[in-house]
């Protein structure tokens, strides 16, 4: 009989728990479990309804203003005729997403958040010892940033126990966003202006040097060497044609008259004169002679090179001048750079905590842990009792 009792206790201690066992344990200890759950419920009600501050939320939305304006617009306009830029990503794709990402970086920067902390005295109010802690709390817990890439909209929100202060903080963040963005744009415009200014004056000096070189070349070889060479070549062709004609006449005269006749002598002298003129045009390098072809390829190529360089530098200066003027304007521009779609508001309802939800959740957790405690306790007592009988049996 005693042995059967020990075996039964050992079996009960080693077998697993069933749903029926848990129900029986609950019915046996339901009063204590309900007391634990009730205590936790009362504590959570006191904490969430009377101790914890209500947190309010205020937000605003900012629209991306990504369009080709300013210096970038001028560059896009200058490159509009160049094909294939869209495939390379130069045609402006993703400007809205980049601008929203820049807005987020500005809002989460130390420069912006430090101004916010100092403006609203958050270190003194929330009792922070270090600025880093205050900035981290604002960045991680107070400020919420969300964006819609397709619509190009950034939502800026702030949590705070004072609804008016939450609204004021959002307004201040938008002001700082605009201010810092203007400062960055002005700095960028200044850097662009300095670079373009340097390149513009360099190109202008290069243009002047090439113009002076072309002027010196024209003073030596004429205003339009290409036209002079063309005229000389045309004259040479005309004289050579005339030479062929006169040679034919000479052959005819020699068949009719004897070689010592005056007509034949005159025709031979005329042909020699034309032949000498053709040779003079072909070989002459006298700068005073307008009809000359000596060194004509070198002269023509040099003239075309000077002319081409003057044209190239002129186009560069023409391209850089409007960019330079636009950069000077952008450097002085301080107009608002953000588009506020929805202004911040004073919230009429709390955002958190969800008091009823938290009370029910904590009460449920209290019930669960209370039941778990008595299940573990019952199992432990059974195991302890089984070990006690086993030790007693061994001693006997």
Phi, psi and omega in degrees: 000313180294324179293319178297323179294319179295317179297321180295318179295319180295319179296316180296326181287329186265343182283156181285168180275140175249168179299322179296320178298318180295320179296318180296320178296320179297314181296326181289326185242021187298326180297313180294320180297317179293326178294316178299314180297319180295319179298314179296322178297315180295317179298316180294323177297315180298316183294311187279335181261338186232341184253304183291141177284148173281137182251129180250158185232132175230144183215164175215161179237141182239131180266136176292136180252040186282099171215160185289086179238167176068211184296321179296321177297321178296319178295317178298321178296321180290337182255012187295330184273356181275121184279154175087004183288327180296322179293332181272356180084013181266347186282006173105008179293139178079014180295320182297314180297321179294321181292319178296320177297322177294320177299316180297318179297322179294314183294328181267003180287154178298322180303316182287313185290329177294321175297321179296314180298316180290323182297316185256012174053045183290331178295317180287319183292315183263006173059054173268143177271330185234145179298324180301321180293319180295316180295318180296319179295318178296316183293321186269328190243328186266317187263135178237129178237126175226152180217152174249107186294318183294318180278342181071041183237136176247128178258125181246119181230154180223134172263137174197155180286345176252113183297325179291319179294323177299317178294318179296324180293321177295317177300317180294321178298320178295320178296316179294322177301313180295317182297311181294322179296320176297315180301317180293319179295319179295317179297318178296319178295323178296315178298319178296318181297317180296319179293312181293323179299314179298315180292324181294311181293326176296315179294323179295320176294319178298320178298316180297318180296317179291324177296319178295320178296318178296321179297314178298320179297318180290327177294332180272313189253003179106162183294319182229080180302327180296318178290322179296317179295320178297317179294320179296318179296320178296320178296320179298316179298318180296315180294321179295322176295317177296322179298317179297319180295315181292327177294322176297317178300320180297319179298320179295315180297321180295331178284331182269316186246165176279164187292338183267008179285146181301325181297320180292317178300318180296318180294321178295320178296321179295319180294319178296323179295316179294320180295321178294323179293320178297317179295324179295317179295320185289325188250353186291137173237013180290120183293339179279347180269116183288328179263091181214146178237004177294129183060023183298322178298318180294315180297315182295316180295321178295317179296315180296324179294314177300316182296319180294317180296320177297319180293317180296312180296326177295319178293322178297315179296319179296327179285321185281332185299310177296327177294321179295316178294320179295321179295323178294323177293315181298327181294330181263355184283131177226032178284156179304141184248353181244151179249111181274115180278309177237126179282157178294156185225163175271117183289138178265344180237149177289151176264326178197161001280159174278090193297309182298318179299316181292322178297313179296321180295314180293323177297316177298320178295322177297317177298316182296313181291326176296314178296318180298322179299313183286330175295314179295319180297315180298315180296320180293320179295320178296318179294320179294320180293321179296317178295324179297315180294323179294318179293320179296320181293321179293323180292329179284000000 
